[in-house]
Amino acid sequence: MAGFQQAQAVPFTNYLDGISNVIAYANYVASTNPEAPAKVRAILGKALKDFQKPSTSVAGDYKIFIAVATHLMPLQTLVDPALSGPLGFASSNAFTNFVLEATAEVNELFMRQYLITPFQPLRRAASNQVAGAIRALSIAGTTTNINLGILSVGLGLNKLVVARKLVNKAELKQGFAPDLLDDTLLRYTIKGSEKTASLFGNTTYTNSEGDTGTFTYTRTGLSTATLVFVSQTGEGTTTVKLRFTALDSSSAEGTFTLRNSEGGAGASGKGTFTVTP
């Protein structure tokens, strides 16, 4: 059963198992049959070598599938008709599995890139790759040109490889600035004095100096944001530029500069802050 051993490569997926087993069997039959055409044995041998190519991704497996399919095309007129059915069935199953895998990857990567902050430049690049994969799969699902359909699936899988790398990298570099500061306590130190401001919902605040009013928080970058306090007790408007240096599930911290519209002593300053729920 040497032919079977030749086909046992280790691809990234098991999508090629069916077709590799059929080819291995055909190769075994041809190699033990003196009357088998030399051309058939040569074609099967090339297909078996295709399975030995290294692959570390679904797209890599699909390249192997294309290479195998290309080498097998001449067999349509040479191979034993008894093998045509199993070979066609195995090829069809493999192709279907690749399409289903590509569809699942599109759905996964679309959601992951959607959750990446828009301030991460790689988000757009990943989105473009996912969109390209969707277009390619759409062509594969609607075209009546078999060759175009096969090539379109390959294009889609290749774009998903790039998209995954971009998403993985972007997820690790989303910065420290939170998207919201709803219902949090802001502790800040300025000129050696620690003060606090309680932020209620996403609209109102009170601080340790007895001031109350409304606030707006706007994320401006991966690790920067602007916090604007509008006093209802005559303290004017205070604009705080925040630079976050750390963020976890329960708190954030960083440095700030502020400027108050009323002017006078204490109208501007800088310091450190922490934000906790």
ABEGO torsion letter per residue (X at the ends): XAAAAAABBBBABAAAAAAAAAAAAAAAAAAABAABBAAAAAAAAAAAAAAABBBABAAAAAAAAAAAAAAAAAAAAABBAAAAAAAAAAAAAAAAAAAAAAAAAAAAAAAAAAABBAABAAAAAAAAAAAAAAAAAAAAAABABAAAAAAAAAAAAAAAAAAAAAAAAAAABAEABBABABGBBBBBBBGGBBBBBBBBEAABBBBAAGBBEBBBBBBABAABBBBBBBBAAGAEBBBBBBBBABBBAABBBEBBBBBBAAEEBGABEBEBBBBBX
